[in-house]
Structure formats: C-alpha cells, structure tokens
C-alpha cells in the first residue's frame, strides 16, 4: 500500500448518480487489478473505492456513485469537486485488498458485479484482454434499471473482440424496451451453470448481496478458495 497525493484531473457524470473520476498520483504507485484505494477525506475519514483502471496506467480511474440518497458517495464526490475547483490534491492510500485477479490461474473466470461494483470487474476484464489470456471469461453486471449500464457498449465491444469473452447485463427492474436478462444477477449465473466447481469467481457489490452470492455459489459447487471479493472478509 502506498500513501500519495493525487491531482484531480476529471470529474464527469456517467449517469445521473455515477461519476467517473481520474486521479494522477504525484509519486509512483503499484496495485493489482481488483484492488482498491482509500480516499482520505481527513485523517479519520477514509473511504474505499475500487480502482477501475489497469495497473500501469498513468491515471487512476474511479466510478463513484449509486443511489441518490447515498451520502457515502455524495460526500466523497463533494470532497473531490472541492479539491478540483481549488486545484488542490487529494490524499489516497493505493493498493489495498486481497481479492485481486489471480493471473497465474488457468481456470475459467466469472466476474460478477452489482451496481458500481462494476469498477472492480472492469479493471480485471481490461487486464485479461490486455494480456490476451486464453480462457473463457463471463462478465455479469447487475443493475436496478438499464440506464445504469453506463459502460455496456464498452463491454459489448470487449466481448466482440474475443470469442471466449461473454458480457451478460442483468436488469432487476427493466422497462418494456429491455430485451436482455432480468432479475437478480447472481440468479442469472446459477441459471447458466450447472456447477461452479471449475471457476475462479470474482464478486463486487453491496455486503448483503455478497453474502447471498457466496452462499448460493458454494451450494452450486463453487470452492470457497476460488471465490474472491473483499466483502467476504467482513461477512
């Protein structure tokens, strides 16, 4: 883990409630795909956010937001916006978490995210593509409404470039125009795989979701040591 100051280079809306943030560390940092940083609003207020960029990128990308009433995210955005307007750096602790991508494994991969947990699997998906790893990869992204799928076109292009990649968006409350999968995202995985025994599975989302996913996936054959998610350390 590295403690560093970062310039705030960009804050842009991806949806009405989700913002994309670009930070440039003022000293070299290292992290693995799937790790997170803690944004230090103060010495006693440190808030974790998954890193959406790949290791080695000059800028660190974050996707921050969620429900309109989410003060946890909105206060972080307010702090970033203040520092951006003042042209002052923010402090971050970079390279945290043990649920990073295991590149040395040869197992097929399932990446599952709820909401802005997508930033976690987005970093891993980019690293898999950049390394041209020759194994099946299934990306499941669950959201409440389809307008929250802010990077759907990016992921569809990603999947189109390799026959072994699949992107499966799942909308919990779709409107009449939605033609894809609907319901709970983890149920889509359970419906698609008779057994999860052979897979490395990476999970990001709310703690309540992570607990349900872990129990349901283990019941369907997943090995506990092949289930990765930072939330699992707390539930």
Order of alpha helices (4+ residues) and beta strands (2+ residues): beta-beta-beta-beta-beta-alpha-beta-beta-alpha-beta-alpha-beta-beta-alpha-beta-alpha-beta
